[in-house]
Amino acid sequence: MKKVGFIVPSSNTALEPITVSMASQVADRVSFHFSRVTVQTLDTDEKSVGQFNTDKMVASAVLLNDADLDAILWNGTSGSWSGRGLQADVTLSAEMETATGLPSSTSTLAQIEVLEQYGVKRFSLAGPYVDGPTQGLVNFYKGLGYDVVKTSQMNERANVAFANTPLSRIKELIREADSPEAECIVVACTNWPVALVIDEMEAEIGKPIYDSICVTLWKALRMVNVKVPIHGWGKLLRDDPMLEKINVALARLLESCSASRTTFRLDLPERNCHVDTVCAEACAPGIKQLKLDSSLNQRALGTVQWIETSRRVLVQGDCANAEVPPPKALMGVYGVKAQMLAPLHQGDHLTAWISVHYVPSTREWKEQEIQGLENTMEDVKKLLIEENWIS
């Protein structure tokens, strides 16, 4: 069990419960522990900026170190908006590391690492702040060579109020910040509960949202070498090199079948993949993603039981009149009128399956489309074996 310490602004109430909720999927591998430093207001005046005293944070890190941790992070974004600049976080990280002997980092350093990893150059900013911190963020990122194309702000100074923002208001501000020129949305605040709507909003605007609470957890997990996809909390935490390869295969299958949606479900707990959650997916324009819905017990479905027993591809040209009834929600909520399912077995165990959905109408699946599904399942199986996910 790895242990990570977070230094938290004292008036934060969002990041701790959200972080623990996100990390519940890996609770058997890593635990999180919190210490606080006094922070009440967020602005660029001398009193507000003075709250982020390096000595106080280092002292908090030393207290955390009593718990025999594996890494420590400042879970706050002050360096990116206060005018102190990147060097302030670099120095803070170095001083925490010297004082504790532990790998150390900050939310701001994590955010920059994410932008670099994905090659982002142009983005929008959304946040709860007043003019000073918002402009500070713009200046900070522009000084690092990024193009901030648009901003939105809530005009609030009291940090404790950030966490109480209605989710509907957060969604409005993300929509307001979005721009066709932006490659992503950056949210630089660890007390604004954007993570609660991040999957939904990424699906709506069609681009990643790099939220501070999420990027800090992303960095923390990598610092202790816990590298598995976390589902339900946005693209960043869900991203995995293996699953991305499967996404590519599903996209090819989607195109070759002129389908509406292709999905992959996998039962592999050690990789944090469970069949009730879609772990890879490709959708045609305007088609709702299934990765946002984990409400059904998949192994209890008649269609899944059929492929488990028969070990063959299930082909259904008319779901409403199929001999093996698909789930009502698939037809009623998602409008699927025709589908195919291909299983992957390990011994007697149904380990995974690919689904191909068609929404516009019933259809007769062609032999080459059925063969294409079988070939894709074989390709995915080879990938899983090559990467040692299965044997």
C-alpha beads as a LAMMPS data file, in Angstrom:
LAMMPS data file: protein, C-alpha beads

391 atoms
390 bonds

1 atom types
1 bond types

-500.0 500.0 xlo xhi
-500.0 500.0 ylo yhi
-500.0 500.0 zlo zhi

Masses

1 110.0

Atoms # bond

1 1 1 0.000 0.000 0.000
2 1 1 1.429 3.356 -1.081
3 1 1 0.664 6.500 0.940
4 1 1 0.454 10.038 -0.458
5 1 1 0.230 13.268 1.523
6 1 1 -1.553 16.400 0.327
7 1 1 -1.125 19.878 1.793
8 1 1 -4.521 21.555 1.527
9 1 1 -5.731 25.169 1.837
10 1 1 -7.535 25.326 5.193
11 1 1 -10.831 26.571 3.732
12 1 1 -11.007 23.832 1.089
13 1 1 -13.879 21.388 1.386
14 1 1 -14.040 19.974 -2.160
15 1 1 -10.692 18.354 -2.886
16 1 1 -10.564 15.856 -0.002
17 1 1 -13.919 14.098 -0.561
18 1 1 -13.537 14.277 -4.346
19 1 1 -9.992 12.893 -4.257
20 1 1 -11.049 10.032 -1.978
21 1 1 -14.044 9.299 -4.240
22 1 1 -11.867 9.223 -7.359
23 1 1 -9.216 7.107 -5.668
24 1 1 -11.744 4.597 -4.288
25 1 1 -11.105 2.566 -7.456
26 1 1 -7.520 2.008 -6.313
27 1 1 -8.116 2.015 -2.558
28 1 1 -6.375 -1.353 -2.297
29 1 1 -3.152 0.173 -3.664
30 1 1 -2.850 3.738 -2.362
31 1 1 -4.191 5.877 0.499
32 1 1 -4.298 9.666 0.826
33 1 1 -3.565 11.809 3.885
34 1 1 -4.136 15.527 4.368
35 1 1 -2.610 18.437 6.256
36 1 1 -3.672 22.107 6.079
37 1 1 -2.246 25.592 5.835
38 1 1 -4.281 28.749 6.463
39 1 1 -5.999 30.050 3.315
40 1 1 -9.246 32.013 3.401
41 1 1 -9.371 34.430 0.464
42 1 1 -8.147 34.165 -3.113
43 1 1 -6.954 37.425 -4.637
44 1 1 -3.714 39.100 -5.666
45 1 1 -3.482 41.605 -2.786
46 1 1 -0.522 41.288 -0.429
47 1 1 -2.540 39.741 2.404
48 1 1 -4.021 36.997 0.197
49 1 1 -0.741 36.143 -1.500
50 1 1 1.022 36.131 1.861
51 1 1 -1.086 33.150 2.939
52 1 1 1.046 30.928 0.707
53 1 1 4.189 31.157 2.773
54 1 1 6.740 28.512 1.776
55 1 1 7.907 27.947 5.349
56 1 1 4.350 27.129 6.482
57 1 1 3.902 24.625 3.678
58 1 1 7.224 22.968 4.388
59 1 1 6.259 22.694 8.047
60 1 1 2.999 21.033 6.992
61 1 1 4.960 18.635 4.787
62 1 1 7.188 17.714 7.734
63 1 1 4.088 16.861 9.799
64 1 1 2.779 14.669 7.011
65 1 1 6.123 12.917 6.828
66 1 1 5.548 11.563 10.339
67 1 1 3.046 9.177 8.704
68 1 1 5.787 7.390 6.742
69 1 1 4.495 8.502 3.335
70 1 1 5.786 7.850 -0.180
71 1 1 5.150 11.281 -1.752
72 1 1 3.884 14.766 -0.812
73 1 1 2.132 17.411 -2.941
74 1 1 0.909 20.963 -2.397
75 1 1 -2.703 20.603 -3.524
76 1 1 -3.179 24.241 -4.455
77 1 1 -2.705 26.469 -7.497
78 1 1 -1.338 29.651 -5.896
79 1 1 1.871 29.667 -7.925
80 1 1 -0.084 29.991 -11.173
81 1 1 -2.164 33.054 -10.285
82 1 1 -0.492 34.891 -7.390
83 1 1 2.233 36.498 -9.495
84 1 1 4.972 34.472 -7.820
85 1 1 5.477 32.427 -10.962
86 1 1 6.623 28.927 -11.769
87 1 1 9.845 29.241 -9.791
88 1 1 7.816 29.549 -6.582
89 1 1 6.415 26.042 -7.076
90 1 1 9.746 24.646 -8.223
91 1 1 11.345 26.041 -5.065
92 1 1 8.514 24.832 -2.834
93 1 1 8.751 21.340 -4.272
94 1 1 12.522 21.272 -3.780
95 1 1 12.289 22.536 -0.181
96 1 1 9.606 19.980 0.730
97 1 1 11.785 17.271 -0.780
98 1 1 14.825 18.438 1.187
99 1 1 12.879 18.637 4.442
100 1 1 11.199 15.233 4.106
101 1 1 13.385 13.194 1.785
102 1 1 10.264 12.385 -0.226
103 1 1 9.346 13.022 -3.877
104 1 1 7.347 16.275 -3.879
105 1 1 5.307 18.286 -6.357
106 1 1 2.394 20.743 -6.679
107 1 1 -0.877 21.140 -8.554
108 1 1 0.639 23.778 -10.831
109 1 1 3.629 21.607 -11.756
110 1 1 1.212 18.749 -12.436
111 1 1 -0.923 20.943 -14.689
112 1 1 2.077 21.964 -16.765
113 1 1 3.206 18.339 -17.036
114 1 1 -0.230 17.369 -18.363
115 1 1 -0.202 20.162 -20.957
116 1 1 3.262 19.091 -22.087
117 1 1 2.327 15.412 -22.265
118 1 1 -0.626 16.113 -24.553
119 1 1 1.160 18.764 -26.591
120 1 1 -1.389 21.462 -25.743
121 1 1 -0.559 24.959 -26.990
122 1 1 -3.920 26.777 -26.915
123 1 1 -6.543 26.493 -24.208
124 1 1 -9.309 28.281 -22.330
125 1 1 -9.408 28.966 -18.593
126 1 1 -12.424 28.567 -16.307
127 1 1 -12.467 29.334 -12.602
128 1 1 -14.303 30.806 -9.635
129 1 1 -12.013 33.833 -9.231
130 1 1 -12.231 37.613 -9.464
131 1 1 -10.255 39.621 -12.044
132 1 1 -6.887 39.556 -10.251
133 1 1 -6.317 35.780 -10.078
134 1 1 -7.893 35.230 -13.493
135 1 1 -5.532 37.735 -15.097
136 1 1 -2.693 36.260 -13.052
137 1 1 -3.424 32.856 -14.597
138 1 1 -3.469 34.333 -18.099
139 1 1 -0.143 36.079 -17.497
140 1 1 1.382 32.946 -15.975
141 1 1 0.528 30.647 -18.857
142 1 1 1.305 33.214 -21.536
143 1 1 4.694 33.679 -19.899
144 1 1 5.307 29.968 -20.406
145 1 1 4.444 30.212 -24.097
146 1 1 0.826 29.067 -24.020
147 1 1 -1.996 30.835 -25.830
148 1 1 -4.973 31.457 -23.533
149 1 1 -7.790 32.003 -26.030
150 1 1 -10.693 32.683 -23.639
151 1 1 -11.574 32.863 -19.930
152 1 1 -14.626 32.658 -17.706
153 1 1 -14.881 33.489 -13.999
154 1 1 -17.397 33.403 -11.157
155 1 1 -16.149 36.598 -9.445
156 1 1 -15.838 35.135 -5.949
157 1 1 -13.024 35.847 -3.445
158 1 1 -13.964 33.659 -0.461
159 1 1 -12.363 30.263 -0.950
160 1 1 -14.910 28.485 1.238
161 1 1 -17.638 29.599 -1.184
162 1 1 -15.972 27.967 -4.192
163 1 1 -16.852 24.434 -3.098
164 1 1 -20.517 25.384 -2.670
165 1 1 -20.950 26.430 -6.293
166 1 1 -24.014 24.744 -7.851
167 1 1 -22.948 22.256 -10.490
168 1 1 -25.273 23.952 -12.976
169 1 1 -23.245 27.163 -12.562
170 1 1 -19.973 25.295 -13.081
171 1 1 -21.344 23.846 -16.312
172 1 1 -22.354 27.325 -17.486
173 1 1 -18.851 28.678 -16.858
174 1 1 -17.208 25.779 -18.699
175 1 1 -19.492 26.393 -21.698
176 1 1 -18.706 30.101 -21.487
177 1 1 -14.963 29.425 -21.483
178 1 1 -15.051 27.043 -24.432
179 1 1 -13.843 28.247 -27.809
180 1 1 -13.313 26.524 -31.178
181 1 1 -9.667 27.598 -30.907
182 1 1 -9.145 25.922 -27.520
183 1 1 -7.635 22.432 -27.476
184 1 1 -8.863 21.925 -23.911
185 1 1 -10.261 23.728 -20.858
186 1 1 -7.931 24.296 -17.892
187 1 1 -9.477 24.729 -14.440
188 1 1 -6.931 26.096 -11.979
189 1 1 -8.592 25.670 -8.577
190 1 1 -8.530 22.800 -6.086
191 1 1 -11.713 23.839 -4.268
192 1 1 -14.102 23.980 -7.218
193 1 1 -15.966 20.667 -7.738
194 1 1 -15.580 20.503 -11.516
195 1 1 -14.548 16.846 -11.256
196 1 1 -18.158 15.940 -10.410
197 1 1 -19.284 16.965 -13.910
198 1 1 -16.090 16.468 -15.882
199 1 1 -17.139 13.322 -17.792
200 1 1 -20.464 14.885 -18.722
201 1 1 -18.942 18.180 -19.850
202 1 1 -16.118 16.556 -21.822
203 1 1 -18.746 14.589 -23.731
204 1 1 -20.736 17.775 -24.343
205 1 1 -17.929 20.057 -25.540
206 1 1 -15.880 17.320 -27.206
207 1 1 -12.519 18.139 -25.641
208 1 1 -10.565 17.435 -22.433
209 1 1 -11.006 19.406 -19.230
210 1 1 -7.849 19.456 -17.126
211 1 1 -9.111 20.204 -13.628
212 1 1 -6.672 20.891 -10.787
213 1 1 -8.040 18.256 -8.411
214 1 1 -7.806 15.645 -11.170
215 1 1 -4.333 16.629 -12.390
216 1 1 -2.991 16.567 -8.826
217 1 1 -4.343 13.058 -8.288
218 1 1 -2.964 12.044 -11.715
219 1 1 0.493 13.262 -10.709
220 1 1 0.287 11.691 -7.244
221 1 1 -0.564 8.265 -8.658
222 1 1 2.375 8.425 -11.044
223 1 1 4.734 9.482 -8.271
224 1 1 3.965 6.214 -6.458
225 1 1 3.810 4.131 -9.672
226 1 1 0.082 3.370 -9.556
227 1 1 -0.689 3.412 -13.275
228 1 1 -4.165 2.081 -13.969
229 1 1 -7.137 3.830 -15.603
230 1 1 -9.574 5.586 -13.279
231 1 1 -13.043 5.559 -14.841
232 1 1 -15.794 8.147 -14.478
233 1 1 -13.617 11.199 -13.797
234 1 1 -12.583 12.488 -17.197
235 1 1 -10.201 11.652 -20.004
236 1 1 -6.969 12.393 -18.133
237 1 1 -7.489 9.835 -15.375
238 1 1 -9.057 7.312 -17.746
239 1 1 -6.278 7.473 -20.348
240 1 1 -4.147 4.366 -20.639
241 1 1 -1.788 3.403 -23.515
242 1 1 -3.350 -0.064 -23.833
243 1 1 -6.909 1.232 -23.833
244 1 1 -5.964 3.905 -26.361
245 1 1 -4.815 1.181 -28.751
246 1 1 -8.162 -0.536 -28.277
247 1 1 -9.943 2.778 -28.892
248 1 1 -8.152 2.980 -32.251
249 1 1 -9.257 -0.558 -33.151
250 1 1 -12.839 0.271 -32.171
251 1 1 -12.769 3.422 -34.301
252 1 1 -11.698 1.380 -37.328
253 1 1 -14.469 -1.135 -36.659
254 1 1 -16.999 1.669 -36.268
255 1 1 -16.081 3.019 -39.687
256 1 1 -15.929 -0.309 -41.478
257 1 1 -19.386 -1.303 -40.199
258 1 1 -20.908 2.176 -40.614
259 1 1 -22.009 1.687 -37.005
260 1 1 -23.246 4.150 -34.397
261 1 1 -21.132 2.948 -31.489
262 1 1 -18.511 0.316 -30.668
263 1 1 -17.623 -0.536 -27.081
264 1 1 -15.211 -2.785 -25.224
265 1 1 -15.865 -4.223 -21.761
266 1 1 -13.148 -6.025 -19.818
267 1 1 -13.091 -7.914 -16.543
268 1 1 -9.572 -7.350 -15.205
269 1 1 -9.624 -5.926 -11.651
270 1 1 -5.847 -5.622 -11.404
271 1 1 -6.048 -3.084 -14.259
272 1 1 -9.128 -1.447 -12.715
273 1 1 -11.323 -2.661 -15.584
274 1 1 -14.758 -4.124 -14.771
275 1 1 -17.407 -5.176 -17.279
276 1 1 -20.104 -2.882 -15.876
277 1 1 -18.042 0.095 -17.062
278 1 1 -17.115 0.619 -20.717
279 1 1 -13.321 0.934 -20.805
280 1 1 -12.945 1.777 -24.512
281 1 1 -15.431 3.246 -26.971
282 1 1 -15.882 4.898 -30.356
283 1 1 -19.028 6.812 -31.293
284 1 1 -20.385 8.360 -34.463
285 1 1 -21.232 12.106 -34.279
286 1 1 -24.288 12.791 -32.139
287 1 1 -24.288 9.349 -30.490
288 1 1 -24.400 9.270 -26.694
289 1 1 -21.429 7.630 -24.980
290 1 1 -22.041 4.499 -22.918
291 1 1 -18.885 5.033 -20.842
292 1 1 -20.903 7.535 -18.799
293 1 1 -23.378 4.827 -17.696
294 1 1 -22.464 1.952 -15.354
295 1 1 -25.990 1.294 -14.133
296 1 1 -26.564 -2.221 -15.517
297 1 1 -25.340 -5.541 -14.130
298 1 1 -23.852 -6.713 -17.418
299 1 1 -23.357 -10.365 -16.491
300 1 1 -27.059 -10.646 -15.638
301 1 1 -28.110 -9.638 -19.169
302 1 1 -29.489 -12.323 -21.461
303 1 1 -27.287 -11.250 -24.364
304 1 1 -24.137 -11.494 -22.264
305 1 1 -25.142 -14.864 -20.864
306 1 1 -25.727 -16.056 -24.437
307 1 1 -22.226 -15.143 -25.651
308 1 1 -20.754 -16.549 -22.449
309 1 1 -22.411 -19.925 -23.021
310 1 1 -22.260 -20.141 -26.812
311 1 1 -18.782 -18.595 -27.168
312 1 1 -19.940 -17.194 -30.511
313 1 1 -20.719 -13.803 -32.002
314 1 1 -24.303 -12.718 -31.323
315 1 1 -25.820 -11.017 -34.377
316 1 1 -29.093 -9.108 -33.941
317 1 1 -30.511 -7.192 -36.888
318 1 1 -33.708 -6.238 -35.052
319 1 1 -33.229 -5.790 -31.316
320 1 1 -36.934 -5.272 -30.608
321 1 1 -37.801 -8.699 -31.982
322 1 1 -34.625 -10.604 -31.111
323 1 1 -34.842 -14.142 -29.752
324 1 1 -32.405 -13.137 -27.010
325 1 1 -33.795 -9.795 -25.758
326 1 1 -31.242 -6.970 -25.331
327 1 1 -31.646 -4.788 -22.229
328 1 1 -34.599 -2.419 -22.453
329 1 1 -32.395 0.551 -21.510
330 1 1 -30.139 -0.093 -24.496
331 1 1 -33.112 0.236 -26.807
332 1 1 -35.214 2.760 -24.906
333 1 1 -32.559 5.146 -23.582
334 1 1 -29.856 4.729 -26.214
335 1 1 -32.062 3.921 -29.193
336 1 1 -30.129 0.852 -30.347
337 1 1 -32.079 -1.022 -33.026
338 1 1 -29.439 -3.519 -34.164
339 1 1 -26.287 -4.885 -32.576
340 1 1 -23.524 -7.495 -32.585
341 1 1 -21.469 -8.826 -29.650
342 1 1 -18.181 -10.748 -29.843
343 1 1 -16.800 -12.554 -26.762
344 1 1 -13.273 -13.132 -25.497
345 1 1 -12.892 -16.165 -23.223
346 1 1 -10.023 -17.282 -21.017
347 1 1 -10.723 -20.916 -20.348
348 1 1 -14.356 -21.047 -19.260
349 1 1 -14.415 -17.403 -18.153
350 1 1 -15.911 -14.640 -20.316
351 1 1 -13.210 -12.003 -19.860
352 1 1 -14.293 -9.338 -22.343
353 1 1 -16.538 -8.500 -25.242
354 1 1 -16.933 -5.978 -28.034
355 1 1 -20.364 -4.563 -28.888
356 1 1 -21.334 -2.917 -32.169
357 1 1 -24.501 -0.779 -32.058
358 1 1 -26.643 0.720 -34.795
359 1 1 -29.204 3.400 -33.948
360 1 1 -30.940 4.694 -37.128
361 1 1 -32.879 1.534 -38.004
362 1 1 -32.893 -2.241 -38.028
363 1 1 -30.380 -3.714 -40.457
364 1 1 -29.066 -6.937 -41.885
365 1 1 -25.446 -7.285 -40.832
366 1 1 -23.243 -8.315 -43.743
367 1 1 -20.854 -11.259 -43.600
368 1 1 -17.845 -8.954 -43.968
369 1 1 -19.078 -6.849 -41.044
370 1 1 -19.443 -9.923 -38.831
371 1 1 -15.989 -11.060 -39.926
372 1 1 -14.644 -7.571 -39.246
373 1 1 -15.948 -7.779 -35.680
374 1 1 -14.340 -11.193 -35.180
375 1 1 -11.050 -9.924 -36.602
376 1 1 -11.128 -6.884 -34.308
377 1 1 -11.708 -9.127 -31.303
378 1 1 -8.691 -11.213 -32.334
379 1 1 -6.575 -8.070 -32.767
380 1 1 -7.600 -6.827 -29.321
381 1 1 -6.824 -10.214 -27.787
382 1 1 -3.323 -10.124 -29.302
383 1 1 -2.784 -6.616 -27.915
384 1 1 -3.839 -7.714 -24.431
385 1 1 -1.472 -10.681 -24.566
386 1 1 1.436 -8.615 -25.926
387 1 1 1.046 -6.087 -23.105
388 1 1 0.723 -8.876 -20.500
389 1 1 -2.797 -7.885 -19.549
390 1 1 -3.961 -11.449 -20.158
391 1 1 -2.159 -14.714 -20.877

Bonds

1 1 1 2
2 1 2 3
3 1 3 4
4 1 4 5
5 1 5 6
6 1 6 7
7 1 7 8
8 1 8 9
9 1 9 10
10 1 10 11
11 1 11 12
12 1 12 13
13 1 13 14
14 1 14 15
15 1 15 16
16 1 16 17
17 1 17 18
18 1 18 19
19 1 19 20
20 1 20 21
21 1 21 22
22 1 22 23
23 1 23 24
24 1 24 25
25 1 25 26
26 1 26 27
27 1 27 28
28 1 28 29
29 1 29 30
30 1 30 31
31 1 31 32
32 1 32 33
33 1 33 34
34 1 34 35
35 1 35 36
36 1 36 37
37 1 37 38
38 1 38 39
39 1 39 40
40 1 40 41
41 1 41 42
42 1 42 43
43 1 43 44
44 1 44 45
45 1 45 46
46 1 46 47
47 1 47 48
48 1 48 49
49 1 49 50
50 1 50 51
51 1 51 52
52 1 52 53
53 1 53 54
54 1 54 55
55 1 55 56
56 1 56 57
57 1 57 58
58 1 58 59
59 1 59 60
60 1 60 61
61 1 61 62
62 1 62 63
63 1 63 64
64 1 64 65
65 1 65 66
66 1 66 67
67 1 67 68
68 1 68 69
69 1 69 70
70 1 70 71
71 1 71 72
72 1 72 73
73 1 73 74
74 1 74 75
75 1 75 76
76 1 76 77
77 1 77 78
78 1 78 79
79 1 79 80
80 1 80 81
81 1 81 82
82 1 82 83
83 1 83 84
84 1 84 85
85 1 85 86
86 1 86 87
87 1 87 88
88 1 88 89
89 1 89 90
90 1 90 91
91 1 91 92
92 1 92 93
93 1 93 94
94 1 94 95
95 1 95 96
96 1 96 97
97 1 97 98
98 1 98 99
99 1 99 100
100 1 100 101
101 1 101 102
102 1 102 103
103 1 103 104
104 1 104 105
105 1 105 106
106 1 106 107
107 1 107 108
108 1 108 109
109 1 109 110
110 1 110 111
111 1 111 112
112 1 112 113
113 1 113 114
114 1 114 115
115 1 115 116
116 1 116 117
117 1 117 118
118 1 118 119
119 1 119 120
120 1 120 121
121 1 121 122
122 1 122 123
123 1 123 124
124 1 124 125
125 1 125 126
126 1 126 127
127 1 127 128
128 1 128 129
129 1 129 130
130 1 130 131
131 1 131 132
132 1 132 133
133 1 133 134
134 1 134 135
135 1 135 136
136 1 136 137
137 1 137 138
138 1 138 139
139 1 139 140
140 1 140 141
141 1 141 142
142 1 142 143
143 1 143 144
144 1 144 145
145 1 145 146
146 1 146 147
147 1 147 148
148 1 148 149
149 1 149 150
150 1 150 151
151 1 151 152
152 1 152 153
153 1 153 154
154 1 154 155
155 1 155 156
156 1 156 157
157 1 157 158
158 1 158 159
159 1 159 160
160 1 160 161
161 1 161 162
162 1 162 163
163 1 163 164
164 1 164 165
165 1 165 166
166 1 166 167
167 1 167 168
168 1 168 169
169 1 169 170
170 1 170 171
171 1 171 172
172 1 172 173
173 1 173 174
174 1 174 175
175 1 175 176
176 1 176 177
177 1 177 178
178 1 178 179
179 1 179 180
180 1 180 181
181 1 181 182
182 1 182 183
183 1 183 184
184 1 184 185
185 1 185 186
186 1 186 187
187 1 187 188
188 1 188 189
189 1 189 190
190 1 190 191
191 1 191 192
192 1 192 193
193 1 193 194
194 1 194 195
195 1 195 196
196 1 196 197
197 1 197 198
198 1 198 199
199 1 199 200
200 1 200 201
201 1 201 202
202 1 202 203
203 1 203 204
204 1 204 205
205 1 205 206
206 1 206 207
207 1 207 208
208 1 208 209
209 1 209 210
210 1 210 211
211 1 211 212
212 1 212 213
213 1 213 214
214 1 214 215
215 1 215 216
216 1 216 217
217 1 217 218
218 1 218 219
219 1 219 220
220 1 220 221
221 1 221 222
222 1 222 223
223 1 223 224
224 1 224 225
225 1 225 226
226 1 226 227
227 1 227 228
228 1 228 229
229 1 229 230
230 1 230 231
231 1 231 232
232 1 232 233
233 1 233 234
234 1 234 235
235 1 235 236
236 1 236 237
237 1 237 238
238 1 238 239
239 1 239 240
240 1 240 241
241 1 241 242
242 1 242 243
243 1 243 244
244 1 244 245
245 1 245 246
246 1 246 247
247 1 247 248
248 1 248 249
249 1 249 250
250 1 250 251
251 1 251 252
252 1 252 253
253 1 253 254
254 1 254 255
255 1 255 256
256 1 256 257
257 1 257 258
258 1 258 259
259 1 259 260
260 1 260 261
261 1 261 262
262 1 262 263
263 1 263 264
264 1 264 265
265 1 265 266
266 1 266 267
267 1 267 268
268 1 268 269
269 1 269 270
270 1 270 271
271 1 271 272
272 1 272 273
273 1 273 274
274 1 274 275
275 1 275 276
276 1 276 277
277 1 277 278
278 1 278 279
279 1 279 280
280 1 280 281
281 1 281 282
282 1 282 283
283 1 283 284
284 1 284 285
285 1 285 286
286 1 286 287
287 1 287 288
288 1 288 289
289 1 289 290
290 1 290 291
291 1 291 292
292 1 292 293
293 1 293 294
294 1 294 295
295 1 295 296
296 1 296 297
297 1 297 298
298 1 298 299
299 1 299 300
300 1 300 301
301 1 301 302
302 1 302 303
303 1 303 304
304 1 304 305
305 1 305 306
306 1 306 307
307 1 307 308
308 1 308 309
309 1 309 310
310 1 310 311
311 1 311 312
312 1 312 313
313 1 313 314
314 1 314 315
315 1 315 316
316 1 316 317
317 1 317 318
318 1 318 319
319 1 319 320
320 1 320 321
321 1 321 322
322 1 322 323
323 1 323 324
324 1 324 325
325 1 325 326
326 1 326 327
327 1 327 328
328 1 328 329
329 1 329 330
330 1 330 331
331 1 331 332
332 1 332 333
333 1 333 334
334 1 334 335
335 1 335 336
336 1 336 337
337 1 337 338
338 1 338 339
339 1 339 340
340 1 340 341
341 1 341 342
342 1 342 343
343 1 343 344
344 1 344 345
345 1 345 346
346 1 346 347
347 1 347 348
348 1 348 349
349 1 349 350
350 1 350 351
351 1 351 352
352 1 352 353
353 1 353 354
354 1 354 355
355 1 355 356
356 1 356 357
357 1 357 358
358 1 358 359
359 1 359 360
360 1 360 361
361 1 361 362
362 1 362 363
363 1 363 364
364 1 364 365
365 1 365 366
366 1 366 367
367 1 367 368
368 1 368 369
369 1 369 370
370 1 370 371
371 1 371 372
372 1 372 373
373 1 373 374
374 1 374 375
375 1 375 376
376 1 376 377
377 1 377 378
378 1 378 379
379 1 379 380
380 1 380 381
381 1 381 382
382 1 382 383
383 1 383 384
384 1 384 385
385 1 385 386
386 1 386 387
387 1 387 388
388 1 388 389
389 1 389 390
390 1 390 391
